[in-house]
């Protein structure tokens, strides 16, 4: 496997991981907002 391909894969993985993390943060933020409103 060429290193160029490996780095591409790694970058892709990191990107999806960061996107998932960001998505999770958005969900948590949204839930916090909902909690504040429901109190």
RAMO-V43833 format. One record per residue. N is the residue number from 0. RES is the residue in one small letter. PHI is phi in whole degrees, 0 to 359 (999 if undefined). NEAR is the number of other C-alpha atoms within 10 Angstrom. Layout:
n=N res=RES phi=PHI near=NEAR
n=N res=RES phi=PHI near=NEAR
This chain:
n=0 res=x phi=999 near=5
n=1 res=x phi=293 near=6
n=2 res=x phi=295 near=8
n=3 res=x phi=301 near=9
n=4 res=x phi=294 near=10
n=5 res=x phi=298 near=11
n=6 res=x phi=294 near=11
n=7 res=x phi=300 near=11
n=8 res=x phi=298 near=12
n=9 res=x phi=297 near=12
n=10 res=x phi=297 near=12
n=11 res=x phi=300 near=12
n=12 res=x phi=296 near=12
n=13 res=x phi=298 near=12
n=14 res=x phi=298 near=12
n=15 res=x phi=295 near=12
n=16 res=x phi=296 near=12
n=17 res=x phi=295 near=12
n=18 res=x phi=297 near=12
n=19 res=x phi=296 near=12
n=20 res=x phi=298 near=12
n=21 res=x phi=297 near=12
n=22 res=x phi=300 near=12
n=23 res=x phi=295 near=12
n=24 res=x phi=299 near=12
n=25 res=x phi=298 near=12
n=26 res=x phi=297 near=12
n=27 res=x phi=298 near=12
n=28 res=x phi=301 near=12
n=29 res=x phi=297 near=12
n=30 res=x phi=294 near=12
n=31 res=x phi=297 near=12
n=32 res=x phi=299 near=11
n=33 res=x phi=298 near=11
n=34 res=x phi=297 near=10
n=35 res=x phi=298 near=9
n=36 res=x phi=291 near=8
n=37 res=x phi=279 near=7
n=38 res=x phi=284 near=5
